[in-house]
Amino acid sequence: MKKVSILWIVVFVFGSLFATEYFVDPNNEYIYAVLDGFETSYDESDASLSVFNEQLNIVINIMKLSEPAEGLELSMISEEIGKNLEQSGFQIVAVNDRNFREYVSKTFECTTTSDGISVRVEFTIFEVPVKGFYLIIVAAPDETYDEFRTLLLNAKQMIMFIE
């Protein structure tokens, strides 16, 4: 049974890699690549793009945090976000410095419980030179998060704008 489940996930992930749609924001500033099967929603008030898959209960959001500013660094923004997460009731499971699509990034992996449902949420903060600081949030049910880790990574990288 477990082999069938793993095989299904592998087929789904590789099939999804070749099935993409593209979304251009209303300002024609960015083109986003979105995995097929995910629906998109653009919020003009904060210029954020959300993609979600209702069947898998997966939500991914990308938003701009700040324009580039002299003296503003990734470590400063990450520290503030970390404090805010703890104050907001998130339990931080892991903090990692990573490279995200060639950009230095900081990732907070957290869990939270809402209405009796445990959710795993990952916050990735990174700086795009000349353009500013961005945040990608990935949320999925805690019990299925590890099963879909590869899909989530691919979906997160696909939502990254194409410069």
N, C-alpha and C positions, 0 to 999 in steps of 0.2 A: 504494500500500500504506500509506504514511504517513497519507494523508487518511482512509482507512478506519479506521485505528487511532485517530486523533484524534476522528473522528466517534463511534466506539464509546465512547470515554472521556466525551465530552460527553453522550451519551445516558445512559450509566450514571450519571454524576454527577447530572444533572437528575432522572432517574428515582428515584435514591436520596434526593434531597432531600424528596420527598413521601412516602417510605416509611419511617416511623419506628415504633419500639416504645418503650415506656416501662418504666423499671425503678425501683422504689421500694426504697431501702435498708431493711434489717431494722429500723432504729431509727425508720423513718418520718420521717427528718430531711430527706431530699432526694428529688426525683424527677429521674431522668436520662432524657434523650431519646437513643435509640440508633438509628443508621441500620439499616434493614432489611438483612439479610445478614450482620450482625455478631452473634456470640454473646457473651453476657455471663457474667462470673464475678465474684462478690463475695467478698472475703477479709475475714472479720470480725476477724481478728487486728490488721490495720492499717487497717480500714475503707476499703479501696481497691476500686475497680471497674475491671475489665479488660474491654475489648471486643476481639474479634479476628475476622479473616476469614481462614480457613485457605487459601482459594483464592488470595488475593492476598498472603498472608504478612504481614499488617498487624496490629500489636498496639498498642492505645492503653490507657493506664492513668491514672486520676486518683486522687490520694490527698491527704489532709490532712497538711501538714507540721507545723503548729503552731497552737495557739490564739493569739488576739491577745495581745500582751504589751507593756507599756509599754517603750519604747526599742528594741524589735525592729523592724527595717525590712527592706523588700524587698532593698535593696542589701546588707545584711549576710548574709542567707540566700543570695542569688545568688552572692556572693563565695565563700562556703564550698562551695556546690555546684560552682562552677567549679573550685576547687582539687581537690575530690574527683574530679571527672571526669578531670582531667589525671592524677592519681595512679592512677586505675583503668584507664588505658590507652586512654581515648577521645581521639581527635584532634579538637579543637574547630575547626570550619570557619568558623563565624560566631557572633557574639554580637549580639543586637538588643534594644533597648528598644522595646516595642510596647504597644499597647492591645489587650487580649484581652477581648472582650465588655464593654467599658466599664471594665475593670480595668487598671491599670498593670501591665505584666508585663516579664519579662526572659526571653529565649529563647536557649538554647545549641543550635546545630545541630552535631552531631558525627558522626563515623564511627568504626567499630570493626570488627575482623575476628575472627570466631569460627569455628573449625573450617573455615577457608578460605573462609568466606562473608563478604562485606563488607556491613555493615548501616549504614544512616543512622538516627540516633536524634536526636530533638528533645526537649529538656527545656524546658518553659514553667512559670515560677514566677510566681504572682500572689497578691495579697492581696484578700480579700473583707472589706470593713469589717465589724467586729463579729464575724465568723465565724472569721477567721484566714488562714493562708497555705496555698496549695494548689500541687500539682505535677501537670502532665500530661506524660506521656511517650508519644511516638509513635515506633514502630520499624517500618521496612520495608526490604526489600532495596535496597541502594544503587543497583543498575541500574534499578529501577522507581520509585524515590522521586520523581523529577521528573515522571514520567508521571502519577502519582497525587497530586501536590501539592494540587490543588483538592479531590479526594475526602478527603484527609487533613485538610485545613483544615476542611471541612464536618463530618467525623466528629469532629474534636477539639472543634468548637464545639457539636455536638449532645450530646456526652457531658457537657458542662458542666451542672451541676445547675440546675434551675429553682427559683428561690427563691420 
